[in-house]
Amino acid sequence: MRRHRLKAPAGVVADYFRLFVNRRAYTLQSDRPHPESGRHYYFRPTDKNTGQGLSLTLDTIRRHIEGEITIALYAINPENQRCKWVAIDADYKNALPDLIKLGYYLKQDAVESALEKSHRGGHLWVLMAEPLPARDCRIYVYDLASRLGLPVKGAGLPEGIEVFPKHDELKPGEYGNAIRGPLGIHRGAAKRFWFYGADYDLAKQMRYLNALPKVTAAQLAKLNAGKSAPPQAVRAESRPEAEFKQRTGRLEFRILDHISTKLRKVGRNYVTRCPSCADVGHDRSGDNLAISIDDPRKYICWAGCTSEMIRAAVGCPKPRTNGGKDGR
């Protein structure tokens, strides 16, 4: 990765932190690919001495921008359920034309966006003037995607756009789903992906992002007037795992909260597509992951993905500490 190293000016680092960091928790992309899948997985970095999750700092951002490490950012701050940005990820055939189309219609609503190329498609970023409720941001983007007829991944479709944040709100102990921070080096592609709106120079890229008009609370409220979340954006209220929590009173990782593909009952299990397999283009038949109906804490991928790999794929990696509010 040495050939990708660039010097990040202090002003660029500070502006990046202000624009994109909404909570201090983050994930780190592995330098080495997994020996079986070949994928560079993301994981929560921890302090070697305390075992607690690390928090984002200006130095972390600097190392990311300079290409020393690659981080992924969480959209929602759990203390107020708000986000500084919305990112639309598309990595399927004809993904870029769909993102360009979405960007055009955003502009018709006086909403500016920044298009960033990615490994298999692109990311379209919308920046907020101040942190705005995640639910309101999602209502607007999903409604627009629905009106344009754009495919939405997980809404009965194996491919389509993914909207970050993926949740209206987070429960205690949840992180949601992280997306690769812009302007870093994708370890798998060994490449830096730039925004299309400016020359490929860190200072010019940041000037472009700073100058981009940001969505205000009043603007979003006007855009959302009379609208509600479309069906594909609503999380199921009656999933079996919620019943399990009701019976036991336990608040734990809930795999069913992170599965958006269709569930089928097979014997005593739910069967669906494995998120880890899907990330590398496998499990097209959608039956690698089995989840116990009686106890949804128990799940297994018949193709051999570990629970660590599955949780990393859904953006909720296994913690390496017994508790605390580290990296919040």
C-alpha positions as CSV (number, residue, x, y, z in Angstrom):
1,M,0.0,0.0,0.0
2,R,3.0,2.3,0.2
3,R,2.5,3.7,-3.3
4,H,-0.9,5.1,-2.2
5,R,0.5,7.0,0.8
6,L,-0.3,10.7,0.7
7,K,0.4,13.4,3.3
8,A,-2.8,14.5,4.9
9,P,-2.7,18.2,5.9
10,A,-4.0,18.9,9.4
11,G,-6.9,21.0,8.0
12,V,-8.1,18.1,5.8
13,V,-8.0,15.8,8.8
14,A,-10.0,18.2,11.0
15,D,-12.6,18.8,8.2
16,Y,-13.0,15.1,7.6
17,F,-13.6,14.5,11.3
18,R,-16.2,17.3,11.3
19,L,-18.0,16.1,8.2
20,F,-18.0,12.3,8.6
21,V,-17.4,11.3,12.3
22,N,-20.7,11.1,14.2
23,R,-19.6,8.6,16.9
24,R,-16.2,7.4,18.1
25,A,-16.8,3.7,17.5
26,Y,-15.4,2.4,14.2
27,T,-14.2,-0.8,12.4
28,L,-10.9,-1.5,10.8
29,Q,-10.3,-3.4,7.6
30,S,-7.9,-6.2,7.8
31,D,-4.6,-5.9,5.9
32,R,-4.5,-9.6,5.1
33,P,-7.3,-11.4,3.3
34,H,-9.1,-14.3,5.0
35,P,-7.3,-17.5,3.9
36,E,-10.6,-19.1,2.8
37,S,-12.8,-16.3,1.4
38,G,-10.0,-14.0,0.3
39,R,-12.0,-11.1,1.7
40,H,-10.6,-8.3,3.8
41,Y,-13.0,-8.3,6.8
42,Y,-13.7,-5.4,9.1
43,F,-13.4,-5.8,12.9
44,R,-13.7,-3.6,16.0
45,P,-10.1,-2.7,17.1
46,T,-9.4,-3.0,20.8
47,D,-6.8,-1.8,23.2
48,K,-4.2,-4.5,23.8
49,N,-4.0,-3.8,27.5
50,T,-7.7,-3.2,28.5
51,G,-9.5,-5.1,25.7
52,Q,-11.8,-2.2,25.3
53,G,-12.8,-0.9,21.9
54,L,-10.7,2.0,20.5
55,S,-12.2,5.4,19.9
56,L,-11.7,7.4,16.7
57,T,-9.2,10.2,17.0
58,L,-7.8,12.8,14.6
59,D,-4.7,10.5,14.3
60,T,-6.9,7.6,13.3
61,I,-8.4,9.7,10.6
62,R,-5.0,10.9,9.4
63,R,-3.7,7.3,9.1
64,H,-6.9,6.4,7.2
65,I,-6.5,9.3,4.7
66,E,-2.8,8.7,4.3
67,G,-3.5,5.0,3.5
68,E,-1.8,3.4,6.5
69,I,-5.1,1.9,7.6
70,T,-8.7,1.7,6.3
71,I,-11.6,2.4,8.6
72,A,-15.4,2.1,8.3
73,L,-17.7,4.6,9.9
74,Y,-21.0,4.2,11.7
75,A,-23.8,6.6,10.7
76,I,-25.9,6.8,13.8
77,N,-24.9,8.4,17.1
78,P,-26.9,6.2,19.6
79,E,-27.1,9.1,22.1
80,N,-29.5,11.1,19.9
81,Q,-30.3,8.7,17.0
82,R,-29.1,11.2,14.5
83,C,-26.6,11.1,11.6
84,K,-24.4,13.6,9.9
85,W,-24.7,11.9,6.5
86,V,-26.5,9.4,4.4
87,A,-24.6,7.1,2.1
88,I,-26.2,5.1,-0.7
89,D,-24.1,2.1,-1.6
90,A,-24.6,0.3,-5.0
91,D,-22.4,-2.5,-6.2
92,Y,-24.4,-4.4,-8.8
93,K,-24.5,-4.3,-12.6
94,N,-25.4,-0.8,-13.8
95,A,-25.0,0.5,-10.3
96,L,-23.3,3.8,-11.3
97,P,-26.0,4.8,-13.8
98,D,-28.6,4.3,-11.0
99,L,-26.5,6.4,-8.6
100,I,-26.2,9.1,-11.2
101,K,-29.9,9.0,-11.7
102,L,-30.5,9.3,-8.0
103,G,-28.1,12.2,-7.7
104,Y,-29.9,14.0,-10.5
105,Y,-33.3,13.7,-8.8
106,L,-31.8,14.6,-5.5
107,K,-30.6,17.8,-7.1
108,Q,-34.2,18.5,-8.4
109,D,-35.1,18.5,-4.7
110,A,-32.2,21.0,-4.1
111,V,-30.3,18.2,-2.3
112,E,-26.7,18.1,-3.3
113,S,-24.8,14.8,-3.3
114,A,-21.2,13.6,-3.8
115,L,-20.5,10.5,-5.8
116,E,-17.5,8.4,-4.8
117,K,-16.4,5.4,-6.9
118,S,-16.1,2.1,-5.0
119,H,-14.6,-1.3,-5.6
120,R,-17.7,-2.7,-7.4
121,G,-19.9,0.4,-8.0
122,G,-20.2,3.6,-6.1
123,H,-21.2,5.4,-2.9
124,L,-23.4,8.5,-3.1
125,W,-23.0,10.7,0.0
126,V,-25.5,13.4,1.2
127,L,-24.1,15.6,4.0
128,M,-26.2,17.3,6.7
129,A,-25.8,20.8,8.0
130,E,-26.3,19.4,11.5
131,P,-27.0,15.8,12.7
132,L,-30.6,15.0,11.7
133,P,-32.8,12.1,12.8
134,A,-31.8,8.9,11.1
135,R,-35.5,7.9,10.6
136,D,-36.3,11.2,8.7
137,C,-33.2,10.8,6.5
138,R,-34.2,7.2,5.7
139,I,-37.8,8.2,4.9
140,Y,-36.7,10.7,2.3
141,V,-34.1,8.5,0.6
142,Y,-36.4,5.4,0.5
143,D,-39.3,7.4,-0.8
144,L,-37.2,8.9,-3.6
145,A,-35.8,5.5,-4.5
146,S,-39.3,4.0,-4.6
147,R,-40.6,6.8,-6.9
148,L,-37.6,6.3,-9.2
149,G,-38.2,2.5,-9.3
150,L,-34.6,1.8,-8.1
151,P,-33.9,-1.7,-6.8
152,V,-33.5,-1.9,-3.0
153,K,-31.4,-4.8,-1.7
154,G,-33.2,-6.8,0.9
155,A,-36.7,-5.7,-0.2
156,G,-37.2,-9.1,-1.8
157,L,-34.3,-8.5,-4.1
158,P,-30.8,-10.0,-3.9
159,E,-29.2,-6.8,-5.4
160,G,-29.9,-3.2,-5.2
161,I,-29.0,0.0,-3.4
162,E,-28.2,-0.1,0.3
163,V,-29.0,3.0,2.5
164,F,-26.8,3.9,5.4
165,P,-28.0,4.3,8.1
166,K,-29.8,1.0,7.8
167,H,-31.8,1.6,11.0
168,D,-34.2,4.2,12.2
169,E,-32.7,4.0,15.7
170,L,-30.3,1.8,17.7
171,K,-31.0,0.0,20.9
172,P,-28.5,0.0,23.8
173,G,-25.3,-1.8,22.8
174,E,-26.0,-1.8,19.1
175,Y,-23.7,-0.2,16.5
176,G,-25.7,-0.6,13.3
177,N,-23.8,-1.0,10.0
178,A,-20.6,0.7,9.1
179,I,-19.5,1.8,5.6
180,R,-15.9,2.3,4.4
181,G,-14.8,5.9,5.2
182,P,-14.3,7.9,2.0
183,L,-10.9,8.8,0.6
184,G,-9.2,5.7,2.2
185,I,-7.5,2.8,0.6
186,H,-9.7,-0.3,0.0
187,R,-7.4,-3.1,1.1
188,G,-8.9,-5.7,-1.2
189,A,-8.8,-3.4,-4.3
190,A,-5.4,-1.9,-3.2
191,K,-6.8,1.4,-4.5
192,R,-8.0,4.8,-3.3
193,F,-11.4,5.9,-4.5
194,W,-12.0,9.6,-5.1
195,F,-15.1,11.8,-5.3
196,Y,-15.9,12.7,-8.9
197,G,-16.6,16.4,-8.1
198,A,-12.9,17.5,-7.7
199,D,-9.4,16.8,-8.8
200,Y,-7.7,13.8,-7.3
201,D,-5.9,15.8,-4.6
202,L,-6.8,15.6,-0.9
203,A,-7.0,19.3,-0.3
204,K,-9.1,19.9,-3.4
205,Q,-11.4,17.0,-2.5
206,M,-12.0,18.4,0.9
207,R,-12.6,21.9,-0.5
208,Y,-15.3,20.4,-2.7
209,L,-16.9,18.6,0.2
210,N,-16.8,21.7,2.4
211,A,-18.4,23.8,-0.3
212,L,-21.2,21.2,-1.0
213,P,-24.5,22.6,0.2
214,K,-25.7,20.6,3.3
215,V,-29.2,19.5,4.1
216,T,-30.9,21.5,6.8
217,A,-33.5,20.4,9.3
218,A,-36.1,22.7,7.8
219,Q,-35.3,21.4,4.3
220,L,-35.7,17.8,5.3
221,A,-38.9,18.4,7.1
222,K,-40.4,20.1,4.0
223,L,-39.2,17.2,1.8
224,N,-40.8,14.6,4.2
225,A,-44.1,16.4,4.6
226,G,-46.9,13.9,4.4
227,K,-44.6,11.0,3.8
228,S,-44.0,7.8,5.9
229,A,-41.4,5.1,5.6
230,P,-42.1,2.8,2.6
231,P,-42.6,-0.9,3.5
232,Q,-39.0,-1.9,2.6
233,A,-37.6,0.6,5.1
234,V,-39.7,-0.6,8.0
235,R,-38.1,-3.2,10.3
236,A,-40.3,-6.1,11.2
237,E,-42.0,-5.7,14.6
238,S,-43.0,-9.3,15.3
239,R,-39.8,-11.2,14.6
240,P,-39.3,-14.3,16.7
241,E,-36.2,-12.9,18.3
242,A,-38.2,-10.1,19.9
243,E,-40.4,-12.8,21.4
244,F,-37.3,-14.5,22.7
245,K,-36.2,-11.2,24.4
246,Q,-39.7,-10.9,25.9
247,R,-39.5,-14.4,27.4
248,T,-36.0,-14.1,28.7
249,G,-35.5,-10.4,29.3
250,R,-32.0,-10.7,27.7
251,L,-30.6,-8.0,25.5
252,E,-28.1,-9.7,23.2
253,F,-27.0,-9.7,19.6
254,R,-30.1,-10.5,17.5
255,I,-29.1,-12.0,14.1
256,L,-32.7,-11.6,12.9
257,D,-32.5,-7.9,13.4
258,H,-29.7,-7.8,10.8
259,I,-31.2,-10.2,8.2
260,S,-33.2,-8.4,5.4
261,T,-33.5,-11.4,3.0
262,K,-36.5,-13.7,3.0
263,L,-36.8,-16.3,5.7
264,R,-38.0,-19.8,5.0
265,K,-39.0,-22.4,7.6
266,V,-37.2,-25.7,7.2
267,G,-37.9,-28.1,10.1
268,R,-36.9,-26.4,13.3
269,N,-34.9,-23.6,11.6
270,Y,-35.3,-20.5,9.5
271,V,-33.2,-20.7,6.4
272,T,-31.9,-17.7,4.4
273,R,-28.9,-16.2,2.6
274,C,-25.7,-16.0,4.6
275,P,-24.5,-12.3,4.7
276,S,-20.9,-13.3,4.8
277,C,-21.3,-15.6,1.7
278,A,-23.3,-13.0,-0.1
279,D,-20.5,-10.4,0.4
280,V,-18.2,-12.5,-1.8
281,G,-20.9,-13.4,-4.4
282,H,-21.8,-16.8,-3.0
283,D,-25.0,-18.4,-1.7
284,R,-27.1,-17.4,-4.7
285,S,-29.7,-20.0,-3.7
286,G,-30.2,-18.2,-0.4
287,D,-30.0,-21.2,2.0
288,N,-26.6,-21.3,3.6
289,L,-27.6,-19.7,6.9
290,A,-29.8,-21.7,9.4
291,I,-31.3,-19.9,12.4
292,S,-32.9,-21.8,15.2
293,I,-36.6,-20.9,15.5
294,D,-36.8,-21.7,19.2
295,D,-33.5,-19.9,20.1
296,P,-32.5,-17.4,17.5
297,R,-29.1,-16.9,19.2
298,K,-28.1,-20.1,17.6
299,Y,-27.2,-19.9,13.9
300,I,-24.8,-21.6,11.5
301,C,-23.6,-21.2,8.0
302,W,-23.4,-24.6,6.3
303,A,-20.7,-23.2,3.9
304,G,-18.4,-22.7,6.9
305,C,-18.6,-19.0,7.6
306,T,-17.8,-18.5,11.3
307,S,-20.0,-16.4,13.6
308,E,-17.3,-13.7,13.6
309,M,-17.4,-13.5,9.8
310,I,-21.2,-13.4,9.8
311,R,-21.4,-10.6,12.4
312,A,-18.7,-8.6,10.6
313,A,-20.7,-8.9,7.4
314,V,-23.8,-7.4,9.0
315,G,-21.8,-4.6,10.6
316,C,-22.0,-5.9,14.2
317,P,-18.6,-7.5,14.9
318,K,-18.2,-9.5,18.1
319,P,-17.0,-7.4,21.0
320,R,-13.7,-8.2,22.6
321,T,-14.6,-6.8,26.0
322,N,-17.2,-7.7,28.6
323,G,-18.9,-4.4,28.6
324,G,-18.4,-0.6,29.0
325,K,-19.2,2.2,26.6
326,D,-15.9,2.2,24.9
327,G,-15.7,3.6,21.4
328,R,-19.1,5.0,21.6
